[in-house]
Each structure stands twice: as structure tokens, then as C-alpha cells.
Amino acid sequence: MNKTFRIIILGLFVAQSLVLYVVEGFIPVPFIAPGAKLGLANLITVIALYALPRKRDVCLILFLRILLSTAFAGGINALLYSVSGALFSLLSMTLLQRTGRFSLIGVSAAGGIFHNFGQLVVASMVVENIKIMLYLPILSVAGAGTGILIGITSVFTLRHLQKLPIYKRLQQI
Amino acid sequence: MRVMRKKWDIGLIAVLLLLSLIPEGIFMATGRQMNTGSTYAVVQVNGETYKTIPLSEHRGTDTFVIQTKEGYNRVVVRDQEIGITEADCPDKICISEGFISKPGEMAVCLPHKVMIEVRSNDSAEPDVIPAH
């Protein structure tokens, strides 16, 4: 509908996602495997996936966030890993959501798993060693775990978000 | 409806976790050949290469003697392993090394200046952790 409304909403989503990304950097996480982390910023991706009708906007939010977070923290390598993880996870989540068979938590868990899979694919290409793939099982478990947590948080957030009058307008952008 | 979806979710996560075990399985199946994929032993005498023996394709037992003016070493190549079994050097350290097969392992007889080193044709490092 309103162009300004859309820009503001997308900007808000990107900003919140970016803040979560930066805040996540301050949280100490136990070392499970290389690359395993909480992925708090994906909370916004999941919420946007369910709150916004058009997947193009979700994609835009995700990639704007990645570009900006690369500027704030992390180098070109981190960008490479983030983009591949984001591509895999967003694609899998969109497809799984479209089937209509899975709940938000299941979709989010699958997104977490595919995110780590995408990162491992790029990692094995960067160091030119396919044996990196041996980390896949442990990273999948980690991804499923964080994905479920992100999913539960999204369910609660969306439940409250739906009470706001503005939520109806979100459906029309 | 709610319960149904939960079943689908659990199934989805279980399937994905099982799929993530595929690389592990592939490496387990092919891992043994990959580790000893292309090893060869370099025998050096007095700093010069005396003989190069491919180890990974080797079957059976071969024996040869390296004769130098300081003494002799009997080298045995047994399947994919190589070792010194007999020598007339005073310390016998080369014999105590036993049979070696992994890249980087060495058997050295210092008094006779004989050195056996196992090398690999694989350029890839065995242990690399992505820096992320």
C-alpha cells in the first residue's frame, strides 16, 4: 500500500535485526563447533517471514542486515558465510512454510539446520577440504536447537504482535 | 491439528538430522582408503635419495639391504608399512622405531646416515578448522 509505510516497516525490521546481531556478539556462547552460534538476528527473519505477505521483502530485510552487519562487525569472510547460510535457510524456510504442513517452530528449526549446512558448504570450498563436512551432524543438532528456540520466541512475539492494530496493515504491504 | 503439526515437525527435524549423517557415512566407508591414499616412503642415505617406494599400492613383503661403509641396514616393506629390522649400528634406535606407515613418520639410523620418511601425495592438510 503506502510506499513510505513499507520503507519504514522494512527499516524497522532491519534495524531490530542488526541490534540483535550486535547484542549477540556480547553474549558469551560455549564453544560447540566452529561456526555454531545463537543466530538471534534470525529471530527477525522468522517473524518477517510470517508477518509480511511478500517473500521479496523478507529477502530484502535479510540481505540488508547481512550487508550492514558486515560493515559493523566481521570481514569479507564472514559475509561469505552469512550469505550462503542465509540463502540456504531462507529458501528452505520459504518452501517449508509454503507446504503448510509444518508449524513455525519446525520451519525455524529446519532453517537453522540449513543455515549451518550452507555455511559448511562454503567453508569446505574456502579451505578446499571436503572433510569439513564431518562437522555437519554436530552443527545440525546445534542449528536445530537454536532454530527451535528462535521459533518459540517468534511464536510468542507474533502472538503479541497480532494484537497491535498495525499488524493488519503489515499484511497489505 | 496442533498435534498433527507437531508430528510433522518432529519428523522433519529427525529426517534432516539423519540426512546430516550422510557425509559421516561416506567418509567412514571411504575413509580408510583416503587416509593411506597415496603414501610413499623416501629412503635417504647420506642426505641423498637412495630409493622411493610407493607404499599405498604395495602388497606382500619386500626386503632389501642398504650397505654403507659404516655398516648395513635391513629394510623390510610389509604391505603399507616400512621399517628397519636389522642393523649393525651401535644404538639400534632405527629398529626400535618399528614399522611406520603414516605421512610424516620417520625411521632414522644416525650412525649410518640412513633416513626413511613416509610422505603423502595429498596436498590437503588433514586437520583444518574454518576460522569462523
Interface residues (C-beta under 8 A of the other chain):
Chain A: P34 G35 N77 A78 Y81 L96 R101 F102 S103 I105 G106 A109 A110 I113 F114 F117 Q119 A123 V126 V127 E128 N129 I130 K131 I132 M133 L134 L136 P137 L139 S140 V141 A144 I148
Chain B: R5 K6 W8 D9 I10 L12 I13 L16 L17 S20 L21 P23 E24 F27 A124 E125 P126 V128 I129 P130 A131 H132
